[in-house]
Each structure stands twice: as structure tokens, then as C-alpha cells.
């Protein structure tokens, strides 16, 4: 509970969906800690176009871009 108290409860700002989407689209992502590791099979460069396969609500393929990889995760950004 002490850790939760240290963070606090934050604050709520009422806004409609359009404003929330505008804020998200205008936001700048934080920097990733880039490490040199062996790339995933078939992926070699940041920005490379890939296709992701959804497994939680169907199996359709979606276009995406390779963003980042380290020993524990691969990050892709799906197209809008």
C-alpha cells in the first residue's frame, strides 16, 4: 500500500473521445533503450514493414512497422 500511496491516485480530466484521440496522436513516444542483439528471423531494420497476426480476436493479418527489439520483447506499430 505504501508504494501505491507514493504514486498517488492521479487526477481525472474529463474529455470526449475525439479530444483523447487527438492528444494520443500528437504525443511523442518515450525513447527506447536500444541494444545490439541478433535480429528476429526475417526482421532486420527499424521501420521495416511486417505483418502481425492477431490471436486474441481472430487470425487476420494487419500491416505494421518494426520499431524495437531486445532480449525480452519485440515492438511493432500497427498502421492506422
C-alpha positions in Angstrom: 0.0 0.0 0.0 2.9 2.4 0.7 4.0 2.1 -3.0 0.5 2.9 -4.2 0.5 5.9 -1.8 3.8 7.1 -3.2 2.4 7.2 -6.7 -0.8 8.8 -5.6 -4.2 8.4 -7.3 -3.6 10.8 -10.1 -6.2 13.1 -11.4 -9.1 12.8 -13.8 -9.6 15.2 -16.7 -13.0 15.0 -18.4 -12.7 14.9 -22.2 -14.6 13.4 -25.1 -13.2 10.6 -27.3 -12.1 12.9 -30.2 -10.0 15.0 -27.8 -8.4 11.9 -26.3 -7.5 10.6 -29.7 -6.1 13.9 -30.8 -3.9 14.0 -27.6 -2.7 10.5 -28.2 -1.9 11.2 -31.9 0.0 14.4 -31.0 2.0 12.7 -28.2 5.7 11.9 -28.6 6.8 8.4 -27.6 9.5 8.0 -25.0 12.9 6.9 -26.1 13.7 3.2 -26.1 16.9 1.8 -24.7 18.4 0.4 -27.9 20.7 -2.6 -27.6 22.6 -4.5 -30.2 21.3 -8.1 -30.4 20.6 -10.6 -33.2 17.5 -9.6 -35.0 14.4 -11.8 -35.1 14.3 -14.1 -38.1 13.2 -12.1 -41.2 13.4 -8.7 -39.4 16.4 -6.6 -39.8 15.8 -2.8 -39.7 13.7 -0.4 -37.7 10.9 0.8 -39.8 10.7 -2.4 -41.8 7.2 -3.3 -42.9 5.9 -6.5 -41.3 2.5 -8.2 -40.9 1.2 -9.1 -37.4 -1.3 -11.9 -36.8 -4.0 -11.3 -34.2 -4.5 -14.2 -31.9 -6.9 -12.8 -29.4 -9.9 -12.0 -31.6 -9.4 -13.7 -34.9 -6.5 -14.5 -37.0 -6.4 -11.8 -39.6 -3.1 -10.2 -40.7 -2.5 -6.5 -40.1 0.2 -4.3 -41.6 2.7 -2.9 -39.1 6.2 -1.5 -38.8 9.1 -3.0 -36.8 10.0 -0.5 -34.0 12.3 -2.1 -31.4 13.6 -5.4 -30.2 15.6 -6.6 -27.1 16.1 -9.9 -25.4 12.6 -9.9 -23.9 10.3 -8.1 -26.4 9.6 -7.2 -30.0 7.7 -3.9 -30.5 5.7 -3.3 -33.7 3.4 -0.4 -34.5 0.3 -1.2 -36.4 -0.9 1.0 -39.2 -3.7 3.5 -38.6 
